[in-house]
Amino acid sequence: MFNNPFLKKDPLLEAVKAAQADGDIRRAAENIVNEEFGVYSRKAVVREELSAYDARLEETYKSLKEGWEG
């Protein structure tokens, strides 16, 4: 907006933006995996399938993060 050379980037603001972006990616991954498993949240997953759910969530999160950044 303004090209003021005396203004510095706020590191706290940058950290908040990065955390928000990471949260958005995590929520998108959760929505995808919930739809695949046919549940509304992790709490509704059958105990025997929790490890598969968590593994799929991490896999989806990593692939979305690569796509988001790349």
Order of alpha helices (4+ residues) and beta strands (2+ residues): alpha-alpha
